[in-house]
Amino acid sequence: MNILIENCLVLPMTAGAGEAQYFRATVGIAEGRIRMIDRDGSRTESFCRQWGADMQVIDGQGKLLMPGLINVHTHVAMTLMRGFADDLPLMPWLNDKIWPFEAKIDRDDVALGARLGIAEMLLSGTTTFVDMYWYEEAVAEIARETGIRAVLSPCFVDSRMEAFEKDLPATLERAAGCDRLTVRVAPHAPYSCSKENILRGVELCHRYGIGMHTHLAETQAEMEQVRKLHGLSPIRYFDQLGVFDLPTIAAHCVWVDDDDIAILRDKGVSAAHNPQSNMKLSSGVSPVERLLQNGVNVGIGTDGTSSNNDLDMWEEMRSCAFLQKLADNDPCTLPAYEVLKMATVNGAKAIGMEGELGVVEEGAIADVILIDIEKTHFYPRHNLVANLLYCGKAADVDTVIVDGRILVAGGKIVGVDLPALYAAMEKRVAEILRR
Ligand SMILES: [Zn+2]
């Protein structure tokens, strides 16, 4: 099915810093790519001649077209634990609540958690997510079925190596032949994985030609522990183990010094900034502005729903801006357009798809969203970019297109029975707690 979006505003996200621009155009999508951005009406007729036989027309009046949002760090199946463990520090939160709960869950639980999380992400305009979890093969299955784009990272800690060694090839097999799915290896963190096991992860990445995804420099306790054990900061320790010789996404990067930042830049490591998780778990404030100024690519992630507690990138973007302004004591830090870029352009770069995703451009992959801007909070329009960042909400997302397929239309997710999904989730978590 080809798509013609008539007469919408377009925010292409291709302009440089401080040059945000949007314009009115008719946009044509065919065979999964953006084929036409017609600003003067001169090309729509020929597009329709070429692609019109199997074409859906969307009225773009009152709507803004922009790239789909890219969530660069999450654990989507943790929807199972939403509201289960709150208001605790990281280590007791993990040791006393999350890990005991996770010890009881099986592959089908993860599949159900992923189904709810993916629906939540699509409805709020996220078109790509970078995941890390156990039974990642199950997440791959649901991502494949629902049509979203995903980077799937089977995760290990020392006590789960055996399960990981099975999950990685199973996830690779599940993702094979689907352009929307890629795979990475995820050592959970320097405090939960031995040196030997991290090196095993590096070896597997080289064997399969895939990248890394990890938690790094999240808390002060982690930094002190790694320094005590290995005499290095978490960033230097992972660099020394050869992790950064692979394409790497490092989630958090809160406790970093100038030398760490130089390593991240020189090795092309992308940081995944998770402001709401960092605030909720009191982990600290990542020096995002300093990372960006020093040439480190920084994307935005929600982290899992146990430490957020939702998968809403609009809230995450706004939190990113507000938190950094507060921490830097500088309202000029991270202006609106810069934060929108983090959630689109930088996200695409983090997963090695710069120019293909995160922009509305002819030739780019058609992962785009339409925002309903006929809402009270979008008026007046002094600055539509500022309105989007500071007032935009998940509920404003009208249409979501991934790989040229419409997955959300008129604010409703296509082909998913949400009440049945809610009922299945309630039944399942009651069962898990009884195990
Ligand atoms: Zn995480």
Boltz pocket constraint, residues with backbone or C-beta under 6 A from the ligand:
constraints:
  - pocket:
      binder: B
      contacts: [[A, 73], [A, 74], [A, 75], [A, 215], [A, 251], [A, 303], [A, 304]]
      max_distance: 6.0
